[in-house]
Amino acid sequence: MLSKDNIRNALQTGNGAVNALLRSKDDSNHIRFVLENLGFLPDDFDGSVVRQFLQHRQANIRLLAIKNLGKLKTLAYLEDLSCAAFTDANTNVRREAVSAIGRMRSKRAWDVLMRALEDEDPKIVCQAIRGLLVFKGEKKIDDALQSLSRHENETVRQIIAREYQPASVTRTAPFQPHTAVNDCLKNVIVCGDTIEVMRCLSAESIHLTFTSPPYYNARDYSIYPSYEKYLSFLEEVFREVYRITKEGRFFVLNTSPVIVPRVSRAHSSKRYPIPFDIHPRLIKMGWDFVDDIVWQKPESSVKNRVGGFMQHRKPLGYKPNPVTEYLMVYRKTTTRLLDWNMRQYDRKTVEESKVKGDYETTNVWQIDPCFNKVHSAVFPKDLCKRVIQYYSYRGDVVFDPFAGSGTVGRVAKNLKRHFFLTEKDKTYFSYMQSQKREPLLDNTPTRFLSLKKFAETVSCQ
């Protein structure tokens, strides 16, 4: 039976042995297995052994043949790879061919790579850019690449912008180390309009924001004159959140569609798709979308919408019970990769912040909701725990602009983070004050401030 050891032994014996092994059985699975496991190829390897499969009827075998030719990084196969790059019927094969040409790192490949910049497949264009960036600084290459600054594809534009138009971060406050936390934000709860409170803060003050905004006209504390005014309000809030968020850090928004009940049986109820309507606005202001996490609740905990359908079973009348909410995960736009954010922390902080034990592996989180006699829409502690553990480090400041009963603050403190909360409703603010005796808020003094007092505190920093 064919094994990886057989392939290794054939490579050590020579090209003839590899060719014999490939030809020993006219079976696509056999050929694929050999090509897939050739591994590192010696300098004297004859590429014609795999070149013979460039015209194979199966795309995955053609792709593997090109991958192996790419390992050789030799101009001897430039013409074959160029042919595959522009004529193969499979886009993955064409992309791999462009990649192999780029790995040659030869000026003789320039014309082929620049021709690939005109391809209709953005993935192939990106691969050609990667191959040409090796020669960045050469006028011919720079001119060709910079001409893509208005390319139709957003990824292509972003790559060119990053390489040739490095963004400068405009700061409205003196630079602080990425891990720094202003003392005026450590375990503070402010009673006031969240937008006015945030305007008191310097840019790049917050590491993580996790919040659930008031739902449109679904509760007494969330009445807005129109849905457009509601979305505009959220947009204004989250634009300020963007400003005060540190470079490359996260914003997690918990929301879901909401139903506004019908006036009478002569009218229909209205379901507003809040997550889908706010998303384009967030992207436009600069947030990069990262993930959508679905919070799934037990069916017994939600309002029954399917009851009528259960009785009549008539098509068009089906309305499922809404057992899910969204956790939409965004990252503040930056040209830096996540590794840069992680490297800002010392080894001790990194080790202490690692998520220990079991963790959720999917984007569906099954968590029971939480109910409170004071607040009708309370974050479950387990939900807060997961978000704070997955998207912040110990010592970070976690912000909730719609604090409600303060669950985010309590969980953040328990996880050795600082918290900063804002809440304009005096009933909820008083409730949080009444909980100050609880250890989670009392180990480090928690300050409860009015907007005026907070503004004075910030101005003294």
Backbone torsions as a table, in degrees:
resi	resn	phi	psi	omega
1	MET	NA	137.3	-179.4
2	LEU	-64.4	134.9	179.8
3	SER	-139.4	170.1	177.2
4	LYS	-63.8	-31.6	177.0
5	ASP	-63.3	-39.3	177.3
6	ASN	-58.6	-42.2	-177.9
7	ILE	-68.3	-42.7	178.7
8	ARG	-62.4	-41.5	179.6
9	ASN	-65.3	-38.2	178.8
10	ALA	-65.1	-40.3	178.2
11	LEU	-62.3	-39.5	179.6
12	GLN	-68.6	-31.2	-178.7
13	THR	-74.4	-41.0	178.2
14	GLY	142.2	175.5	-176.3
15	ASN	-59.2	-38.9	-178.5
16	GLY	-60.2	-40.5	-179.3
17	ALA	-67.0	-38.7	178.2
18	VAL	-65.5	-43.6	179.4
19	ASN	-62.3	-41.4	179.3
20	ALA	-63.5	-38.7	179.7
21	LEU	-65.4	-42.3	178.7
22	LEU	-65.1	-34.0	-176.6
23	ARG	-92.2	-1.6	-174.9
24	SER	-69.4	-19.4	-178.1
25	LYS	-148.8	120.8	-179.7
26	ASP	-83.7	70.6	-176.7
27	ASP	-138.6	128.8	-175.6
28	SER	-59.9	-40.4	179.5
29	ASN	-64.6	-37.7	178.4
30	HIS	-64.5	-48.4	-178.9
31	ILE	-63.0	-44.5	179.9
32	ARG	-59.0	-43.6	-178.2
33	PHE	-62.0	-42.5	-179.4
34	VAL	-65.5	-49.4	-178.9
35	LEU	-62.6	-35.0	-177.6
36	GLU	-70.5	-25.0	-173.0
37	ASN	-116.7	19.6	177.0
38	LEU	-67.1	-30.9	177.2
39	GLY	64.5	-145.4	-179.6
40	PHE	-65.6	133.6	-179.6
41	LEU	-105.8	132.3	179.6
42	PRO	-65.0	161.0	-177.1
43	ASP	-60.9	-30.7	-177.1
44	ASP	-92.0	13.9	-178.8
45	PHE	-68.2	134.0	179.4
46	ASP	-89.0	111.6	-176.8
47	GLY	-64.1	-17.5	-179.5
48	SER	-63.7	-20.4	178.4
49	VAL	-61.2	-37.2	178.7
50	VAL	-100.8	-21.1	179.6
51	ARG	-56.8	-31.7	-177.5
52	GLN	-61.6	-14.6	-177.2
53	PHE	-101.6	9.3	179.8
54	LEU	-67.0	-20.1	179.5
55	GLN	-107.9	14.7	-178.1
56	HIS	-61.0	149.6	-176.7
57	ARG	-67.8	-24.2	-178.7
58	GLN	-95.8	128.1	-176.3
59	ALA	-62.5	-36.4	-177.1
60	ASN	-67.0	-28.2	177.2
61	ILE	-76.8	-39.5	175.2
62	ARG	-60.7	-41.7	179.7
63	LEU	-62.2	-43.8	179.8
64	LEU	-66.3	-35.3	177.3
65	ALA	-63.3	-42.2	179.2
66	ILE	-67.0	-39.4	177.8
67	LYS	-58.5	-41.7	180.0
68	ASN	-71.1	-36.8	174.7
69	LEU	-64.5	-35.9	178.7
70	GLY	-63.0	-29.9	178.7
71	LYS	-63.7	-27.6	-175.7
72	LEU	-78.0	-24.1	176.1
73	LYS	52.0	41.3	-177.6
74	THR	-117.8	144.3	-179.5
75	LEU	-71.1	-10.2	-178.3
76	ALA	-59.1	-24.9	-176.1
77	TYR	-112.1	16.2	-179.5
78	LEU	-58.5	-43.7	-178.5
79	GLU	-65.4	-43.2	179.1
80	ASP	-62.1	-44.0	-178.2
81	LEU	-69.2	-36.3	177.5
82	SER	-63.3	-42.1	178.1
83	CYS	-59.9	-44.7	179.2
84	ALA	-65.1	-37.2	-176.5
85	ALA	-64.0	-30.8	-173.8
86	PHE	-112.1	-9.3	-175.9
87	THR	-124.1	-16.4	-177.3
88	ASP	-64.9	147.1	-177.2
89	ALA	-78.5	-15.7	-175.1
90	ASN	-104.0	125.9	-175.8
91	THR	-66.4	-32.3	178.1
92	ASN	-67.8	-36.2	177.0
93	VAL	-66.1	-43.4	-180.0
94	ARG	-63.9	-40.6	178.9
95	ARG	-64.0	-41.6	-179.9
96	GLU	-65.5	-35.1	178.6
97	ALA	-65.4	-42.5	177.4
98	VAL	-63.5	-40.0	177.4
99	SER	-60.8	-44.7	179.9
100	ALA	-63.0	-38.3	178.4
101	ILE	-66.7	-40.5	178.5
102	GLY	-62.1	-35.8	-178.8
103	ARG	-68.6	-14.8	176.6
104	MET	-67.6	-27.2	179.6
105	ARG	51.0	48.9	-177.2
106	SER	-123.9	141.4	176.5
107	LYS	-64.0	-25.0	179.3
108	ARG	-67.2	-15.6	179.5
109	ALA	-94.4	-3.8	-176.3
110	TRP	-54.0	-50.5	-174.2
111	ASP	-60.4	-38.9	179.7
112	VAL	-66.2	-44.8	-178.6
113	LEU	-66.5	-38.0	179.3
114	MET	-70.1	-31.4	174.2
115	ARG	-65.6	-36.4	179.4
116	ALA	-66.8	-21.2	177.0
117	LEU	-63.4	-19.1	-178.7
118	GLU	-94.1	3.6	-177.3
119	ASP	-65.3	150.7	179.8
120	GLU	-78.1	-15.3	179.4
121	ASP	-90.8	113.8	-178.3
122	PRO	-58.3	-30.9	-179.7
123	LYS	-65.9	-36.0	178.0
124	ILE	-71.5	-39.4	176.2
125	VAL	-59.3	-45.4	180.0
126	CYS	-62.5	-38.1	179.2
127	GLN	-67.6	-38.1	176.7
128	ALA	-65.5	-40.2	176.9
129	ILE	-58.8	-44.3	-179.7
130	ARG	-58.2	-43.2	-180.0
131	GLY	-67.2	-34.5	-177.4
132	LEU	-81.1	-26.2	-178.9
133	LEU	-63.1	-19.0	174.8
134	VAL	-58.8	-28.7	-176.4
135	PHE	-105.4	20.7	178.2
136	LYS	-55.3	133.5	-174.7
137	GLY	112.3	-23.4	173.2
138	GLU	-78.7	126.6	-173.7
139	LYS	-55.3	-43.3	-178.0
140	LYS	-60.6	-40.8	-179.4
141	ILE	-72.1	-45.9	-179.3
142	ASP	-60.4	-41.9	179.3
143	ASP	-62.3	-43.7	-178.9
144	ALA	-64.4	-42.5	-177.5
145	LEU	-73.0	-41.9	-178.4
146	GLN	-67.8	-20.3	176.0
147	SER	-68.1	-13.0	179.5
148	LEU	-88.0	4.1	-175.9
149	SER	-62.8	-19.5	176.9
150	ARG	-114.8	27.3	179.5
151	HIS	-61.1	150.6	-178.0
152	GLU	-63.2	-32.8	-175.6
153	ASN	-85.7	133.4	-175.8
154	GLU	-67.8	-34.9	-179.8
155	THR	-66.7	-41.9	177.2
156	VAL	-60.1	-46.0	-179.8
157	ARG	-60.9	-40.8	-178.6
158	GLN	-64.8	-40.8	179.7
159	ILE	-62.5	-47.1	-179.0
160	ILE	-64.9	-40.7	178.9
161	ALA	-62.0	-41.1	-179.0
162	ARG	-66.8	-37.1	-177.1
163	GLU	-78.9	-34.4	-172.4
164	TYR	-118.4	-11.3	178.4
165	GLN	-134.3	63.6	-177.4
166	PRO	-56.4	127.5	-177.0
167	ALA	-73.5	137.4	174.8
168	SER	-101.6	135.8	-179.1
169	VAL	-84.0	119.0	178.3
170	THR	-85.5	120.5	-177.0
171	ARG	-109.7	137.2	177.9
172	THR	-99.3	4.5	179.0
173	ALA	-144.4	159.4	178.6
174	PRO	-55.2	146.4	-178.7
175	PHE	-62.5	138.5	174.2
176	GLN	-124.9	149.7	174.1
177	PRO	-55.4	149.0	-175.1
178	HIS	-56.2	-34.4	-176.4
179	THR	-85.4	-7.0	-174.5
180	ALA	-68.2	144.7	176.1
181	VAL	-128.3	124.3	178.0
182	ASN	-65.0	135.3	-178.2
183	ASP	-58.1	-28.7	-177.3
184	CYS	-73.0	-6.0	179.4
185	LEU	-107.9	-0.6	-175.8
186	LYS	-82.4	109.0	175.5
187	ASN	56.2	57.0	-178.0
188	VAL	-122.5	137.1	175.4
189	ILE	-123.4	121.3	-175.5
190	VAL	-111.0	131.7	175.6
191	CYS	-93.4	108.9	-178.8
192	GLY	169.3	170.2	177.6
193	ASP	-61.7	127.3	-172.1
194	THR	-62.6	-34.2	179.5
195	ILE	-65.1	-44.8	179.7
196	GLU	-64.2	-37.7	178.9
197	VAL	-65.6	-46.8	-177.5
198	MET	-62.7	-31.6	179.5
199	ARG	-66.2	-14.5	175.4
200	CYS	-80.6	-14.4	-173.2
201	LEU	-90.4	150.2	173.0
202	SER	-73.2	156.6	174.7
203	ALA	-61.1	148.1	175.5
204	GLU	56.9	57.8	179.5
205	SER	-109.0	-19.0	-169.4
206	ILE	-114.5	139.9	178.2
207	HIS	-90.0	-41.1	-177.0
208	LEU	-143.8	135.6	170.5
209	THR	-116.7	127.9	174.7
210	PHE	-132.0	121.8	-175.4
211	THR	-154.3	161.4	170.5
212	SER	-127.4	109.4	-176.9
213	PRO	-71.7	161.1	175.9
214	PRO	-60.2	137.8	-179.6
215	TYR	-78.8	146.2	-174.6
216	TYR	-59.2	112.8	174.1
217	ASN	48.7	32.2	-179.9
218	ALA	-100.1	-17.6	180.0
219	ARG	-136.4	162.9	-179.0
220	ASP	-61.9	-30.0	-176.3
221	TYR	-86.9	5.6	-177.0
222	SER	-135.4	56.7	-179.9
223	ILE	-99.0	126.3	-179.7
224	TYR	-129.0	147.5	-175.5
225	PRO	-65.1	-25.9	179.5
226	SER	-158.6	160.5	178.8
227	TYR	-64.1	-37.6	178.8
228	GLU	-64.0	-40.9	177.6
229	LYS	-64.7	-37.2	178.1
230	TYR	-62.0	-49.4	179.9
231	LEU	-63.6	-37.3	178.7
232	SER	-65.6	-37.4	176.4
233	PHE	-62.6	-48.3	178.8
234	LEU	-60.8	-40.1	179.6
235	GLU	-60.0	-42.4	179.9
236	GLU	-65.5	-40.6	178.3
237	VAL	-62.2	-49.2	-172.7
238	PHE	-76.3	-18.1	171.8
239	ARG	-70.6	-38.2	175.8
240	GLU	-68.8	-38.4	176.2
241	VAL	-59.0	-41.4	179.0
242	TYR	-60.1	-44.5	-177.7
243	ARG	-62.5	-41.0	-174.7
244	ILE	-88.0	-3.4	179.4
245	THR	-82.2	137.2	179.2
246	LYS	-67.6	156.1	-175.7
247	GLU	-54.7	127.3	174.8
248	GLY	74.2	11.5	-177.9
249	ARG	-97.8	176.1	-163.4
250	PHE	-106.4	152.5	174.8
251	PHE	-132.1	121.9	-179.1
252	VAL	-116.8	120.1	-175.0
253	LEU	-111.7	120.1	176.7
254	ASN	-98.4	117.6	178.1
255	THR	-159.3	173.5	-179.9
256	SER	-160.9	165.1	173.7
257	PRO	-59.4	150.9	-178.8
258	VAL	-128.9	145.9	-179.9
259	ILE	-104.5	127.6	170.9
260	VAL	-99.6	118.0	-173.4
261	PRO	-58.8	153.0	178.5
262	ARG	-73.0	155.0	-179.5
263	VAL	-70.3	-41.4	179.4
264	SER	-157.5	178.0	-179.8
265	ARG	-66.8	-13.2	178.4
266	ALA	-83.9	-5.2	-178.2
267	HIS	-126.1	162.3	178.0
268	SER	-98.0	151.8	170.6
269	SER	-74.9	164.9	-177.4
270	LYS	-123.2	129.3	179.1
271	ARG	-109.5	120.6	-176.2
272	TYR	-102.4	123.4	-177.0
273	PRO	-84.3	69.6	-173.2
274	ILE	-52.8	-49.1	-176.9
275	PRO	-58.9	-38.4	-175.2
276	PHE	-78.4	-26.6	179.5
277	ASP	-84.1	-30.8	-179.8
278	ILE	-82.3	-26.5	-177.0
279	HIS	-55.2	-51.3	-179.2
280	PRO	-58.9	-33.1	179.2
281	ARG	-68.6	-38.0	178.4
282	LEU	-66.0	-42.5	179.4
283	ILE	-63.4	-41.5	-178.0
284	LYS	-63.9	-33.6	-178.3
285	MET	-82.9	-6.8	173.1
286	GLY	125.0	-6.6	178.9
287	TRP	-73.4	138.1	173.1
288	ASP	-95.7	126.8	179.2
289	PHE	-72.8	132.8	-177.0
290	VAL	-113.7	-52.7	-175.4
291	ASP	-153.4	156.3	168.6
292	ASP	-118.3	118.7	179.1
293	ILE	-107.3	134.8	-178.7
294	VAL	-103.2	119.6	175.5
295	TRP	-91.8	115.1	-177.4
296	GLN	-105.1	127.8	-179.1
297	LYS	-108.1	157.1	176.1
298	PRO	-61.1	143.1	-177.8
299	GLU	-61.8	-29.6	-178.4
300	SER	-67.7	-14.9	-175.5
301	SER	-94.5	-2.6	-175.4
302	VAL	-114.9	164.4	179.8
303	LYS	-67.1	137.9	-178.1
304	ASN	-81.5	111.2	177.0
305	ARG	-104.4	-16.3	-173.3
306	VAL	-91.7	-0.4	-175.7
307	GLY	-56.5	-45.9	-179.9
308	GLY	-61.2	-42.1	-179.6
309	PHE	-65.3	-35.2	179.7
310	MET	-59.3	-29.9	-178.4
311	GLN	-83.8	-45.7	-173.7
312	HIS	-100.5	-24.0	178.3
313	ARG	55.3	27.8	-178.5
314	LYS	-86.8	132.1	175.7
315	PRO	-54.7	151.8	-177.7
316	LEU	84.2	-18.4	-176.6
317	GLY	-99.5	9.0	-177.2
318	TYR	-77.0	127.9	175.9
319	LYS	-137.8	105.3	-175.6
320	PRO	-69.9	154.6	175.4
321	ASN	-73.1	125.8	-176.3
322	PRO	-79.9	97.0	-176.7
323	VAL	-100.0	6.2	-176.7
324	THR	-124.9	152.4	167.8
325	GLU	-131.0	162.1	-179.8
326	TYR	-101.7	141.6	163.5
327	LEU	-112.4	104.7	-177.2
328	MET	-95.0	120.0	-172.4
329	VAL	-102.3	124.8	-179.9
330	TYR	-126.0	155.2	175.7
331	ARG	-126.3	138.7	178.8
332	LYS	-64.6	130.5	-175.2
333	THR	-55.6	134.2	177.3
334	THR	-158.3	155.9	175.1
335	THR	-86.3	-6.8	-178.4
336	ARG	-87.9	146.6	175.8
337	LEU	-81.4	167.6	-178.0
338	LEU	-59.3	-29.8	179.9
339	ASP	-55.4	-34.8	-179.4
340	TRP	-64.0	-44.6	178.4
341	ASN	-60.4	-43.7	-177.5
342	MET	-65.1	-35.7	-177.2
343	ARG	-72.3	-7.7	178.7
344	GLN	-73.0	-15.8	-175.1
345	TYR	-100.8	146.9	177.1
346	ASP	-74.2	165.5	-174.0
347	ARG	-59.7	-39.4	-178.5
348	LYS	-62.4	-45.6	180.0
349	THR	-63.6	-41.7	179.6
350	VAL	-61.7	-46.3	-178.5
351	GLU	-64.2	-42.8	-178.4
352	GLU	-70.0	-22.7	-177.0
353	SER	-90.2	-10.3	-177.8
354	LYS	-60.4	141.9	-179.4
355	VAL	-77.1	116.8	-176.2
356	LYS	-100.8	154.5	177.3
357	GLY	74.5	-155.6	-178.6
358	ASP	-68.5	149.4	175.1
359	TYR	-145.5	158.9	-177.1
360	GLU	-76.3	128.3	-177.2
361	THR	-99.0	-11.0	-178.6
362	THR	-117.6	175.0	178.0
363	ASN	-95.2	17.3	173.6
364	VAL	-115.2	112.7	-177.7
365	TRP	-107.0	116.8	179.9
366	GLN	-94.1	104.1	-175.1
367	ILE	-136.8	132.2	177.8
368	ASP	-69.2	142.6	177.0
369	PRO	-71.0	169.5	-179.0
370	CYS	-123.3	142.6	-178.5
371	PHE	-123.5	147.9	-175.6
372	ASN	-143.4	139.2	-176.9
373	LYS	-69.4	-18.9	-179.3
374	VAL	-94.8	-43.9	-176.6
375	HIS	-118.0	132.1	-174.1
376	SER	-85.7	-6.5	-178.9
377	ALA	-138.6	78.4	-174.2
378	VAL	-95.9	136.9	173.8
379	PHE	-64.2	131.3	169.6
380	PRO	-67.1	141.6	-178.5
381	LYS	-60.9	-36.2	-178.2
382	ASP	-66.1	-34.7	177.5
383	LEU	-64.4	-47.3	178.2
384	CYS	-61.5	-42.1	-177.8
385	LYS	-59.7	-45.9	-178.9
386	ARG	-62.5	-48.6	-177.3
387	VAL	-61.3	-46.2	-177.0
388	ILE	-67.4	-39.7	177.9
389	GLN	-66.8	-40.3	-174.6
390	TYR	-78.4	-22.8	-171.1
391	TYR	-125.8	18.9	176.2
392	SER	-154.0	166.2	176.4
393	TYR	-111.4	160.8	175.2
394	ARG	-58.0	139.2	-179.9
395	GLY	89.3	-11.3	176.8
396	ASP	-69.1	163.8	173.5
397	VAL	-105.3	127.0	-179.0
398	VAL	-107.2	130.6	-172.8
399	PHE	-116.7	137.5	170.7
400	ASP	-130.2	109.4	-178.0
401	PRO	-73.2	-16.2	177.5
402	PHE	-123.9	74.5	-164.7
403	ALA	-67.6	-31.3	-179.1
404	GLY	59.7	-118.5	-178.6
405	SER	-88.4	-1.5	173.0
406	GLY	88.6	17.7	-177.3
407	THR	-59.0	-41.5	-179.6
408	VAL	-57.5	-42.2	-179.9
409	GLY	-64.7	-45.8	-178.6
410	ARG	-62.7	-44.2	-178.8
411	VAL	-69.0	-41.0	179.0
412	ALA	-59.2	-43.9	-179.7
413	LYS	-64.4	-39.3	179.6
414	ASN	-65.5	-27.7	179.7
415	LEU	-94.4	17.0	175.7
416	LYS	67.1	31.0	171.6
417	ARG	-108.2	162.3	169.9
418	HIS	-89.0	154.7	176.9
419	PHE	-127.2	149.4	174.3
420	PHE	-136.0	119.8	-174.6
421	LEU	-124.5	147.0	170.6
422	THR	-127.7	143.3	179.5
423	GLU	-155.1	123.2	-177.6
424	LYS	-88.8	-20.2	-179.1
425	ASP	-77.5	119.3	-175.3
426	LYS	-67.4	-27.6	178.2
427	THR	-64.6	-46.5	179.5
428	TYR	-68.6	-37.4	178.0
429	PHE	-61.5	-43.8	179.0
430	SER	-66.0	-36.9	177.8
431	TYR	-61.5	-44.5	179.2
432	MET	-63.6	-37.1	176.9
433	GLN	-62.3	-37.2	-179.4
434	SER	-68.0	-20.9	179.9
435	GLN	-89.7	2.1	-175.4
436	LYS	-60.3	-26.3	-179.3
437	ARG	-68.5	-20.2	-179.7
438	GLU	-65.9	139.8	-175.8
439	PRO	-54.2	-35.2	-175.5
440	LEU	-62.3	-28.3	178.6
441	LEU	-103.1	-5.0	-170.3
442	ASP	-109.1	-12.5	179.6
443	ASN	-61.4	-44.0	172.7
444	THR	-115.1	130.6	-174.9
445	PRO	-52.1	129.8	176.2
446	THR	-100.2	132.1	-179.0
447	ARG	-103.2	129.8	176.8
448	PHE	-107.9	114.4	-171.5
449	LEU	-126.1	149.1	168.9
450	SER	-77.8	165.6	178.0
451	LEU	-59.3	-42.6	-179.3
452	LYS	-61.9	-45.7	-179.0
453	LYS	-66.1	-38.7	179.4
454	PHE	-64.7	-43.5	178.6
455	ALA	-59.4	-38.4	176.7
456	GLU	-66.0	-39.3	179.8
457	THR	-63.5	-44.2	-179.4
458	VAL	-64.5	-41.3	-176.9
459	SER	-66.5	-20.8	179.9
460	CYS	-86.5	-10.9	-176.5
461	GLN	-73.5	NA	NA
